[in-house]
């Protein structure tokens, strides 16, 4: 690419008005008296702007001149420096982590890689042309602020900024997130507007601000703030994403509480976005936990959906997310999401993972109000056929149902639990007959019978208990100690019979006993 084409291409990256602001800045700096005997590139070379690199070179040279060559300053139209710096900040801004969806959708395309390279080149161009003998201990950016350094020169000369110019300076420092410099200026100023105070409150909420929001509120309690000088158009241009927050009419305490949550969430998003590409699994699982903590439930579900076909996300964390959301929002869509979660795990055909998830769900739904508990249990209608395919899962679910009934002691819950326990048991028997189960040896089958006996015993389902005992009697296998104990206890509690000396069970009524298999 020849020089003419390269210049033409780069010129597309800025507007004529932006170039005009740079040229106005050059003119303003020439008005200041200079110190003799100091070599200054800005004053010696002619300014020629064709592309972004030229702009960053001019900015670096102009800033060096202001700091090192200018003898003293007087008030100028700060709009010029403000516009130039806002443009510079925009060109080297970090990738915006506006929301979870934006972070999840981010993929480093060729355009993004080009933008990253260009940004680094522009920063390097500035550094090559910026000379400052002082150590910038309070500068929190790679590119220094010309607006702030101009303010410092004014302050050294004992000149106070007008209210409008002070607001512009504070907007710049706020956008740069330079809390140390912001509060330095804030404490010295006698013209605090309502806008500046609100910006101070927002900055104080940052984890590294070093300023207490509560102390700030107490210090200015009853203080009469001056009206902002910025127009609505300027507010929308300079503080676009903050306008709604800054113009809110709610009570201060409520506003502060809401914004503290927003600031904390924004910081979490930034950290997550910055580190996610290096360790997706760890970062996404951590972010999912934060979504529960901060009640950003929909965002947490978006993270899970990104990985729903993989084992990246810990499903127990997703279970906590869904049940917490159901409890806090009363939105029944979260019941459907729990069902989707279980179905996703079932498709992986890993009984251990299925049991782990179901254990988490059954443990947590027991804490829900009765109406939500009923709805959550009815998820079984969608998944019960799949659950019957795994002996370990059937045993676990029967045990979990037994524990839930014992804990809840609600007739409605007992009825639903018995229905699903019966369906699990019948489905398991059907799969045994079809030969559709692996590991269907006698011991494995007995585990299911033991678990079902425990359910019937806990729910006092005599008919169901007799059915299971009859099934056991038909099996030509030795029953387990657990079955014996469970059956013996039920027999002593419920049966109107006597135990003969030869330990044969004799039913006093004419109806055959289901416990006859114990005579073997």
C-alpha positions as CSV (number, residue, x, y, z in Angstrom):
1,X,0.0,0.0,0.0
2,X,1.5,3.3,-1.0
3,X,1.6,6.4,1.3
4,X,-1.4,8.1,-0.4
5,X,-3.7,5.1,0.1
6,X,-2.5,4.5,3.7
7,X,-3.3,8.1,4.6
8,X,-6.7,7.9,2.9
9,X,-7.5,4.7,4.8
10,X,-6.6,6.2,8.2
11,X,-8.4,9.4,7.6
12,X,-11.7,7.4,7.8
13,X,-11.0,6.9,11.5
14,X,-11.8,10.5,12.5
15,X,-14.1,13.3,11.5
16,X,-13.2,16.7,10.2
17,X,-14.6,18.3,13.4
18,X,-12.2,16.2,15.5
19,X,-9.2,17.3,13.5
20,X,-10.5,20.9,13.9
21,X,-10.4,20.5,17.7
22,X,-6.8,19.4,17.5
23,X,-5.9,22.4,15.4
24,X,-7.7,24.7,17.9
25,X,-5.7,23.1,20.7
26,X,-2.5,23.9,18.8
27,X,-3.6,27.5,18.4
28,X,-4.4,27.9,22.1
29,X,-1.1,26.6,23.3
30,X,0.8,29.0,21.0
31,X,-0.9,31.9,23.0
32,X,0.9,30.9,26.3
33,X,4.3,32.5,27.0
34,X,7.2,30.0,26.8
35,X,10.4,29.6,28.8
36,X,13.5,30.3,26.9
37,X,16.2,27.7,26.3
38,X,14.0,24.7,26.3
39,X,13.9,22.4,23.3
40,X,10.3,21.8,22.4
41,X,9.2,19.6,19.4
42,X,5.7,21.0,19.5
43,X,6.9,24.6,19.1
44,X,9.7,23.7,16.6
45,X,7.9,21.5,14.1
46,X,4.9,22.4,12.0
47,X,1.7,20.5,12.8
48,X,0.4,18.3,10.0
49,X,-2.4,15.8,10.8
50,X,-3.3,13.1,8.2
51,X,-4.1,10.1,10.4
52,X,-4.6,8.9,13.9
53,X,-0.9,8.4,14.6
54,X,-0.4,12.1,13.8
55,X,-3.1,13.0,16.3
56,X,-1.5,11.0,19.1
57,X,1.9,12.5,18.2
58,X,0.4,16.0,18.4
59,X,-1.3,15.2,21.6
60,X,1.9,13.9,23.2
61,X,3.9,16.9,22.0
62,X,1.3,19.4,23.1
63,X,1.1,17.9,26.6
64,X,4.9,18.0,26.8
65,X,4.9,21.6,25.8
66,X,2.2,22.5,28.4
67,X,4.1,20.8,31.2
68,X,7.8,21.7,30.3
69,X,7.8,24.7,28.0
70,X,4.9,26.9,28.9
71,X,5.9,29.5,31.4
72,X,2.5,30.3,32.8
73,X,-1.1,29.8,31.8
74,X,-4.3,31.8,31.7
75,X,-8.0,30.7,31.3
76,X,-8.8,29.4,27.9
77,X,-11.9,27.6,26.4
78,X,-11.6,24.3,28.1
79,X,-14.1,22.8,25.6
80,X,-11.2,22.4,23.2
81,X,-9.0,20.4,25.5
82,X,-12.0,18.5,26.7
83,X,-13.0,17.5,23.2
84,X,-9.5,16.4,22.2
85,X,-9.1,14.3,25.4
86,X,-12.5,12.6,25.0
87,X,-11.5,11.7,21.5
88,X,-8.1,10.3,22.6
89,X,-9.8,8.3,25.4
90,X,-12.4,6.8,23.1
91,X,-9.7,5.6,20.7
92,X,-7.7,3.7,23.4
93,X,-10.7,2.6,25.5
94,X,-10.7,-1.0,26.8
95,X,-13.2,-3.4,25.4
96,X,-16.6,-2.7,26.9
97,X,-18.0,-5.4,29.2
98,X,-21.5,-3.9,29.1
99,X,-23.3,-7.0,30.1
100,X,-23.0,-10.8,30.3
101,X,-24.3,-11.4,26.8
102,X,-21.7,-9.0,25.3
103,X,-18.9,-10.9,27.1
104,X,-20.2,-14.3,26.1
105,X,-20.6,-13.3,22.5
106,X,-17.1,-11.8,22.2
107,X,-14.8,-13.5,19.8
108,X,-11.5,-12.1,18.7
109,X,-12.1,-11.5,15.0
110,X,-9.6,-10.1,12.6
111,X,-11.2,-6.6,13.0
112,X,-10.8,-6.9,16.8
113,X,-7.2,-8.0,16.5
114,X,-6.5,-5.0,14.1
115,X,-8.2,-2.6,16.6
116,X,-6.1,-4.0,19.4
117,X,-2.9,-3.6,17.4
118,X,-3.8,-0.1,16.4
119,X,-4.6,0.9,19.9
120,X,-1.2,-0.3,21.1
121,X,0.5,1.6,18.3
122,X,-1.4,4.8,19.2
123,X,-0.3,4.5,22.8
124,X,3.3,3.8,21.8
125,X,3.1,6.9,19.5
126,X,2.0,9.0,22.4
127,X,4.7,7.7,24.7
128,X,7.4,8.4,22.1
129,X,6.4,12.0,21.9
130,X,5.5,12.8,25.6
131,X,8.2,14.0,27.9
132,X,7.5,14.5,31.6
133,X,10.3,14.8,34.1
134,X,8.0,14.3,37.1
135,X,6.8,10.8,38.2
136,X,3.1,10.5,37.6
137,X,2.2,8.7,40.8
138,X,-1.5,9.5,40.5
139,X,-2.0,8.9,36.8
140,X,-3.9,5.7,36.4
141,X,-3.7,5.5,32.6
142,X,-1.0,5.0,30.0
143,X,-2.0,8.3,28.4
144,X,-1.8,11.4,30.5
145,X,-4.7,13.8,30.8
146,X,-4.1,17.2,29.2
147,X,-7.2,18.7,30.9
148,X,-6.0,17.8,34.3
149,X,-2.4,19.0,33.7
150,X,-3.8,22.3,32.4
151,X,-5.9,22.5,35.7
152,X,-2.7,21.9,37.7
153,X,-0.9,24.7,35.9
154,X,-3.9,27.0,36.6
155,X,-3.9,26.0,40.3
156,X,-0.2,26.7,40.6
157,X,-0.9,30.3,39.3
158,X,-3.8,30.7,41.8
159,X,-6.5,30.8,39.1
160,X,-9.8,29.1,39.9
161,X,-11.8,27.2,37.2
162,X,-15.2,28.4,36.3
163,X,-18.1,26.2,37.4
164,X,-18.6,25.0,33.8
165,X,-15.0,24.2,33.3
166,X,-14.8,22.5,36.7
167,X,-17.6,20.2,35.7
168,X,-15.8,19.3,32.5
169,X,-12.6,18.5,34.4
170,X,-14.6,16.3,36.8
171,X,-16.3,14.5,33.9
172,X,-12.9,13.7,32.4
173,X,-11.5,12.4,35.6
174,X,-14.7,10.4,36.3
175,X,-14.5,8.9,32.8
176,X,-10.8,8.0,33.3
177,X,-11.8,6.5,36.7
178,X,-9.0,8.5,38.4
179,X,-10.4,8.6,41.9
180,X,-7.3,10.0,43.5
181,X,-7.1,13.0,41.2
182,X,-10.9,13.4,41.3
183,X,-11.1,13.7,45.0
184,X,-8.0,16.0,45.2
185,X,-9.9,18.5,43.0
186,X,-13.2,17.8,44.8
187,X,-11.8,18.7,48.2
188,X,-10.3,21.9,47.0
189,X,-13.3,23.1,45.1
190,X,-15.9,25.6,46.5
191,X,-18.3,25.2,43.6
192,X,-19.7,21.7,44.0
193,X,-22.7,21.1,41.7
194,X,-25.2,18.4,42.1
195,X,-23.7,16.6,39.1
196,X,-20.2,16.7,40.6
197,X,-21.4,15.4,43.9
198,X,-23.2,12.5,42.2
199,X,-20.1,11.6,40.2
200,X,-18.1,11.7,43.5
201,X,-20.6,9.3,45.1
202,X,-20.3,6.9,42.1
203,X,-16.5,7.0,42.2
204,X,-16.5,6.4,46.0
205,X,-18.3,3.1,45.5
206,X,-15.4,1.6,43.6
207,X,-13.4,-1.0,45.5
208,X,-10.2,0.9,45.2
209,X,-11.5,4.5,45.6
210,X,-10.2,4.9,49.2
211,X,-13.2,7.2,50.0
212,X,-16.2,6.2,52.1
213,X,-19.5,6.8,50.4
214,X,-21.2,7.1,53.9
215,X,-18.7,9.6,55.1
216,X,-19.1,11.6,51.9
217,X,-22.9,11.7,52.4
218,X,-22.5,12.8,56.0
219,X,-20.1,15.5,55.1
220,X,-22.5,17.1,52.6
221,X,-25.7,16.5,54.5
222,X,-27.9,19.6,54.1
223,X,-25.4,21.1,51.7
224,X,-27.0,23.3,49.0
225,X,-25.5,22.2,45.6
226,X,-25.2,24.6,42.7
227,X,-27.1,23.7,39.5
228,X,-25.2,21.9,36.8
229,X,-24.0,24.1,33.9
230,X,-24.0,21.2,31.4
231,X,-26.9,21.1,28.9
232,X,-28.9,17.9,28.3
233,X,-27.2,17.4,25.0
234,X,-23.8,17.6,26.7
235,X,-24.9,15.2,29.4
236,X,-26.0,12.7,26.8
237,X,-22.8,13.2,24.9
238,X,-20.3,13.0,27.7
239,X,-22.1,10.7,30.2
240,X,-24.4,8.7,27.9
241,X,-24.6,5.5,30.0
242,X,-24.8,7.4,33.3
243,X,-27.5,10.0,32.4
244,X,-30.4,7.9,33.7
245,X,-28.6,7.2,36.9
246,X,-27.5,10.8,37.5
247,X,-30.9,12.3,36.8
248,X,-32.8,9.8,39.0
249,X,-35.3,11.4,41.4
250,X,-35.4,8.6,44.0
251,X,-34.4,9.1,47.6
252,X,-30.6,9.4,48.2
253,X,-30.3,6.3,50.4
254,X,-32.2,4.2,47.9
255,X,-30.2,5.6,45.0
256,X,-26.9,4.9,46.8
257,X,-27.9,1.4,47.6
258,X,-28.9,0.7,44.0
259,X,-25.7,2.2,42.6
260,X,-23.4,0.4,45.0
261,X,-24.9,-2.9,43.6
262,X,-24.4,-1.6,40.0
263,X,-20.8,-0.6,40.6
264,X,-20.0,-3.9,42.3
265,X,-21.6,-5.8,39.3
266,X,-19.7,-3.7,36.8
267,X,-16.4,-4.4,38.5
268,X,-17.2,-8.1,38.5
269,X,-18.0,-8.0,34.8
270,X,-14.8,-6.2,34.0
271,X,-12.7,-8.8,35.9
272,X,-14.6,-11.6,34.3
273,X,-14.2,-10.2,30.8
274,X,-10.5,-9.5,31.3
275,X,-9.7,-13.1,32.4
276,X,-12.3,-15.2,30.8
277,X,-10.3,-16.0,27.6
278,X,-7.5,-17.5,29.7
279,X,-9.5,-19.9,31.8
280,X,-13.1,-20.2,30.7
281,X,-14.2,-23.0,33.0
282,X,-13.0,-21.5,36.2
283,X,-14.1,-17.9,35.4
284,X,-17.5,-18.9,34.1
285,X,-18.2,-21.1,37.2
286,X,-17.1,-18.2,39.5
287,X,-19.3,-15.8,37.6
288,X,-22.3,-18.1,37.9
289,X,-21.8,-18.0,41.7
290,X,-21.7,-14.2,41.6
291,X,-24.9,-14.2,39.6
292,X,-26.6,-16.1,42.5
293,X,-25.0,-13.7,45.1
294,X,-26.1,-10.6,43.2
295,X,-29.4,-12.0,42.0
296,X,-28.5,-11.7,38.4
297,X,-30.3,-14.9,37.7
298,X,-31.0,-14.5,34.0
299,X,-27.3,-13.7,33.4
300,X,-26.4,-16.9,35.2
301,X,-28.7,-18.9,33.0
302,X,-27.1,-17.3,29.9
303,X,-23.7,-18.5,31.1
304,X,-25.0,-22.0,31.6
305,X,-26.7,-22.1,28.2
306,X,-23.4,-21.3,26.6
307,X,-22.0,-24.6,27.9
308,X,-25.2,-26.7,28.2
309,X,-23.7,-29.4,25.9
310,X,-20.5,-29.7,27.9
311,X,-19.3,-30.5,31.4
312,X,-17.7,-27.0,31.8
313,X,-20.3,-25.7,34.2
314,X,-20.9,-27.3,37.6
315,X,-24.6,-28.3,37.4
316,X,-25.0,-28.1,41.2
317,X,-24.3,-24.3,40.9
318,X,-26.9,-24.1,38.1
319,X,-29.4,-25.9,40.4
320,X,-28.7,-23.4,43.2
321,X,-29.2,-20.6,40.6
322,X,-32.6,-21.9,39.4
323,X,-34.1,-22.7,42.8
324,X,-32.8,-19.4,44.3
325,X,-34.4,-17.6,41.3
326,X,-37.7,-19.5,41.8
327,X,-37.8,-18.6,45.5
328,X,-36.9,-14.9,45.0
329,X,-38.9,-14.1,41.9
330,X,-41.8,-16.5,42.1
331,X,-41.4,-16.9,38.3
332,X,-42.5,-20.4,37.3
333,X,-40.3,-20.3,34.2
334,X,-37.5,-21.4,36.5
335,X,-39.2,-24.7,37.1
336,X,-39.0,-25.3,33.3
337,X,-35.3,-24.3,33.5
338,X,-34.7,-27.0,36.2
339,X,-36.3,-29.5,33.9
340,X,-34.1,-28.4,31.0
341,X,-31.1,-28.7,33.3
342,X,-32.0,-32.3,34.3
343,X,-32.7,-33.3,30.6
344,X,-29.3,-31.8,29.6
345,X,-27.5,-33.9,32.2
346,X,-29.5,-37.1,31.3
347,X,-28.4,-36.8,27.7
348,X,-24.8,-37.3,28.9
349,X,-25.7,-40.8,30.1
350,X,-23.6,-40.5,33.3
351,X,-25.6,-41.9,36.2
352,X,-23.2,-40.4,38.8
353,X,-23.7,-36.9,37.3
354,X,-27.5,-37.4,37.2
355,X,-27.6,-38.5,40.9
356,X,-25.4,-35.6,41.9
357,X,-27.7,-33.1,40.3
358,X,-30.9,-34.8,41.6
359,X,-29.5,-34.8,45.1
360,X,-28.9,-31.1,44.9
361,X,-32.4,-30.5,43.5
362,X,-34.2,-32.7,46.0
363,X,-32.3,-31.2,48.9
364,X,-33.2,-27.7,47.9
365,X,-36.8,-28.0,46.8
366,X,-37.8,-29.2,50.2
367,X,-37.2,-25.6,51.4
368,X,-39.7,-24.2,48.9
369,X,-43.3,-23.2,49.7
370,X,-45.7,-26.0,49.1
371,X,-47.1,-24.7,45.8
372,X,-43.7,-24.4,44.3
373,X,-42.6,-27.8,45.7
374,X,-45.6,-29.4,44.0
375,X,-44.7,-27.8,40.7
376,X,-41.0,-28.7,41.0
377,X,-41.9,-32.4,41.7
378,X,-44.2,-32.5,38.7
379,X,-41.0,-32.1,36.6
380,X,-40.8,-35.8,37.0
381,X,-43.5,-36.2,34.3
382,X,-40.9,-35.0,31.7
383,X,-38.0,-37.1,32.9
384,X,-39.2,-40.2,34.6
385,X,-38.9,-42.6,31.6
386,X,-35.3,-41.6,31.3
387,X,-34.6,-42.0,35.0
388,X,-35.8,-45.6,34.9
389,X,-33.0,-46.5,32.6
390,X,-30.4,-46.3,35.4
391,X,-30.6,-48.6,38.4
392,X,-28.4,-46.2,40.5
393,X,-30.7,-43.3,39.7
394,X,-33.8,-45.2,40.5
395,X,-32.4,-46.2,43.9
396,X,-31.3,-42.7,44.6
397,X,-34.6,-41.1,43.7
398,X,-36.6,-43.6,45.8
399,X,-34.4,-42.8,48.8
400,X,-34.7,-39.1,48.1
401,X,-38.5,-39.3,47.8
402,X,-38.6,-41.2,51.1
403,X,-36.5,-38.5,52.8
404,X,-38.6,-35.7,51.3
405,X,-41.9,-37.3,52.6
406,X,-40.4,-37.8,56.1
407,X,-39.3,-34.1,56.1
408,X,-42.5,-32.5,54.6
409,X,-45.3,-34.6,56.2
410,X,-47.8,-33.0,53.8
411,X,-50.6,-35.2,52.4
412,X,-50.4,-33.6,49.0
413,X,-46.7,-34.1,48.8
414,X,-47.0,-37.7,50.0
415,X,-49.6,-38.5,47.3
416,X,-47.3,-37.0,44.5
417,X,-44.2,-38.8,45.9
418,X,-46.0,-42.1,46.0
419,X,-47.2,-41.7,42.4
420,X,-43.7,-41.0,41.1
421,X,-42.1,-43.7,43.3
422,X,-44.5,-46.2,41.9
423,X,-43.8,-45.1,38.3
424,X,-40.0,-45.4,39.0
425,X,-40.4,-48.9,40.4
426,X,-42.8,-50.1,37.6
427,X,-40.5,-48.5,34.9
428,X,-37.5,-50.3,36.4
429,X,-39.3,-53.6,36.4
430,X,-40.4,-53.1,32.8
431,X,-36.8,-52.4,31.8
432,X,-35.6,-55.6,33.7
433,X,-38.1,-57.7,31.8
434,X,-36.9,-56.1,28.5
435,X,-33.3,-56.7,29.4
436,X,-32.7,-53.0,28.9
437,X,-30.5,-52.5,32.0
438,X,-26.8,-53.0,32.6
439,X,-25.7,-54.5,35.9
440,X,-29.1,-56.0,36.6
441,X,-27.8,-58.7,38.8
442,X,-29.7,-59.9,41.9
443,X,-28.0,-57.6,44.3
444,X,-28.6,-54.6,42.2
445,X,-32.3,-55.5,41.8
446,X,-32.6,-56.0,45.5
447,X,-31.4,-52.4,46.1
448,X,-34.4,-51.1,44.2
449,X,-36.8,-53.3,46.1
450,X,-35.3,-52.2,49.4
451,X,-35.6,-48.5,48.5
452,X,-39.3,-49.0,47.4
453,X,-40.1,-50.9,50.5
454,X,-38.8,-47.9,52.5
455,X,-41.0,-45.5,50.6
456,X,-44.1,-47.6,51.2
457,X,-43.2,-48.0,54.8
458,X,-42.7,-44.3,55.3
459,X,-46.0,-43.4,53.6
460,X,-48.0,-46.3,55.3
461,X,-48.9,-47.6,51.9
462,X,-50.0,-51.1,52.9
463,X,-51.2,-52.2,49.4
464,X,-48.0,-51.0,47.8
465,X,-45.9,-52.7,50.5
466,X,-47.7,-56.0,49.9
467,X,-47.1,-55.7,46.2
468,X,-43.3,-55.3,46.7
469,X,-43.2,-58.2,49.1
470,X,-45.0,-60.4,46.6
471,X,-42.5,-59.3,44.0
472,X,-39.7,-60.3,46.4
473,X,-41.4,-63.7,47.0
474,X,-41.5,-64.4,43.3
475,X,-37.7,-63.9,43.0
476,X,-35.6,-66.9,43.6
477,X,-32.9,-65.0,45.5
478,X,-31.9,-64.4,49.1
479,X,-33.4,-61.1,50.3
480,X,-31.2,-58.5,52.0
481,X,-31.0,-57.7,55.7
482,X,-32.5,-54.3,55.0
483,X,-35.6,-56.0,53.3
484,X,-35.9,-58.4,56.3
485,X,-35.7,-55.6,58.8
486,X,-38.1,-53.3,56.9
487,X,-40.6,-56.2,56.4
488,X,-40.4,-57.4,59.9
489,X,-41.0,-53.9,61.3
490,X,-44.0,-53.4,59.0
491,X,-45.3,-56.9,60.0
492,X,-45.1,-56.1,63.7
493,X,-46.8,-52.7,63.2
494,X,-49.6,-53.5,60.8
495,X,-50.3,-57.3,60.6
496,X,-52.9,-59.0,62.7
497,X,-51.0,-62.3,63.0
498,X,-49.1,-64.5,65.4
499,X,-45.6,-65.9,65.1
500,X,-45.5,-69.7,65.8
501,X,-42.7,-71.3,67.6
502,X,-41.4,-72.7,64.4
503,X,-41.3,-69.1,63.2
504,X,-43.9,-69.6,60.5
505,X,-46.1,-66.6,59.8
506,X,-49.8,-67.6,60.1
507,X,-52.4,-65.1,58.9
508,X,-55.5,-65.1,61.1
509,X,-57.7,-63.8,58.4
510,X,-58.5,-65.8,55.2
511,X,-56.5,-63.5,53.0
512,X,-53.1,-64.9,52.0
513,X,-50.1,-63.2,53.6
514,X,-47.5,-61.3,51.6
515,X,-45.0,-62.2,54.2
516,X,-45.0,-65.9,53.5
517,X,-41.7,-65.7,51.7
518,X,-40.1,-65.2,55.1
519,X,-40.7,-68.9,55.9
520,X,-38.1,-70.0,53.3
